[in-house]
Each structure stands twice: as C-alpha cells, then as structure tokens.
Amino acid sequence: MKDKKALLQEWIDSHDRIVFFGGAGVSTESGIPDFRSVDGLYHQQYAYPPEVILSHSFYLSEPEVFFDFYRNKMLILDAQPNAAHRKLAELEAAGKLTAVVTQNIDGLHQAAGSKTVYELHGSVHRNTCRKCGKKYDAQYMAATKGVPRCEACGGSIKPDVVLYEEGLDQATVDGAVRAISEADMMIVGGTSLVVYPAAGLLRYFRGDKLVLINKGATGMDSSADLLISEPIGEVLGQIHV
C-alpha cells in the first residue's frame, strides 16, 4: 500500500489539470452518514425507505414527513471538513486541481476552501421559496418545524437538493463535463459509482491517469490505473502539495 500512495504522490506531482469526483464516502469521515454502507441510511429502519422519502412525489404528498427526515438526517450542520476536503482545497490553491465534482450536498468542500465545485445533487445551504423566490440558508431550515414557510409570502420553501425523480441542473452538469473532459488526471473517491446519471460523467474523461480511492469495490475498478481501498481522508491526508 505504501507503494500505491507513493505512486499517487508521483502522479499528482506530474499533473496540473486534476479533477476530483467524490461521493458520500468523502464526508463519512466528517460524521455524515452515507446511504449504502452497513451503518448507512438504507440500513436504518423508517416508516418508508429513504429513497421514497427523498423523492419528489413524496416531498409533494407527505411534506411534513419529508421535512422531519430531512432535518434529522440531511441537515448535519455541525460537521467539519476532514483531511480529504482540506487537501483538495490545497491542491486547487496550488494550481494542481481544476475542479471538484461532488455528489454530496453538505457544502464541506466550500467550507474547506475549494472554489470550483460542481454540486451535482445541489446543496442544503441553498433553499428557495417556491412562491416568491426568497432565499434561505440551512440554519433557517434547521430551526423550522413542520413544513418551512417563507417569512415574506407564506409559500413553502424547498431545499436546493436534487430529489429522486428530479433531473440534475444542466448548467452544473455542463460545467462538470467540461472540467472532466479537460482533465489530465482524475481522482475518484468515496463513491461506489452506482448513482446515475452522476456516475456516468466519468465517461467524458480522456486524460492520462484514473485513480479510484474507495473502501469498497466499484463498477470501474477494472478501468482504474491505480486502485486504493482505504478511507479517502487517510489517503489524501498524506499527500504533500
């Protein structure tokens, strides 16, 4: 494993258009649960499966249940960036990394200092009144009860989070595709690569080296130039910029 980390360091040193593509595993080391691991949301018991609760149709039909789950499980506002988030921000500041493409909605990449971040599934930190368009932050949403209502017009407030049955924001996808297609190296971490269409963006990579860092197997393991099966924070935390 030491040889693999040395090779990763060597490749990072020799590339300057690196793109990072990450999933829930990037934030588990910050205390935010993922969906598919043993302790993930899919293995916890609720009246409805998480993928049902976090669907657009359920949001419309059972908004109080939706927001109870959302506040309890998705709004983890005391989480702090971990070594992976911080190292990626350092790599960007050093001119090595051009973009972060993330499936996460927690905003921890920006909190760590990353500037160019494509949030494929939105962010809990942006919330909009569906009636008048007034914006609200995550702290406001966390303090509400029942269905959050707009202070200006009384309309319902929707998180800028891509729910099941909803499409990705096209401008965000376009930016991510452009960054990936121009990258000379791609590091994929903390994702099982089973959530589409997000995982499908990797097909636009035409660069030199593809690195996969994930504790479990992914569908692209055989395509990787380097495969490291360790927590991503531990791996990236040892990289020198």
Buried (B, 14 or more C-beta within 10 A) or exposed (E): EEEBBEBBEEBBEEBBBBBBBBBBBBBBBBEBBBBBBEEBBEEEEEEBEBEBBBBBEBBEEBBEBBBBBBBEBBBBEEBEBBBBBBBBBBBBEEEBBBBBBBBBBBBBBBBBBBEBBBBBBBBBBBBBBEBEEBEBEBEEBBEBEEEBBBEEEEBBBBBBBBBBEEEBBEEBBEBBBBBBBBBBBBBBBBBBBEBEEBBEBBEBBEBBBBBBBBBEEBEBEEEBBBBBBEBBBBBBBBBEB
